[in-house]
Amino acid sequence: MDNDIEVRRVKRNLTQEDLAEALDVTRQTIGAIEQGRYDPRLELAFDLAEFFDTTVEELFWRESESDSDE
C-alpha cells in the first residue's frame, strides 16, 4: 500500500523517531510503513491519520491499476 507519510512528516520537521514516540511505536515501524514494507494495523492507520489531521483514505492508497500494468 502506498502512502505519503514521509512527505507529511518532513513538512512538519519531524524525524521518524519523533513520529514513533508520538504514536507509541518504534522508529523501525515508521520506516517500514513509509517504505511500503509494512501495512499498519487499522488502529495505527487511524492514529496516523488523526496525527496528520487527515483521513486514512487520503494517507494510504493502493497502487493504481495503470502502475501495475507497467
GIVEN-V277473 format. One record per helix or strand of 3 or more residues. SS is the DSSP state (2 for helix, 1 for strand). FROM is the first residue (numbers start at 1). TO is the last residue. If there is no record, write none. Layout:
ss=SS from=FROM to=TO
ss=SS from=FROM to=TO
This chain:
ss=2 from=5 to=11
ss=2 from=16 to=23
ss=2 from=27 to=34
ss=2 from=42 to=51
ss=2 from=56 to=59
ss=2 from=65 to=69
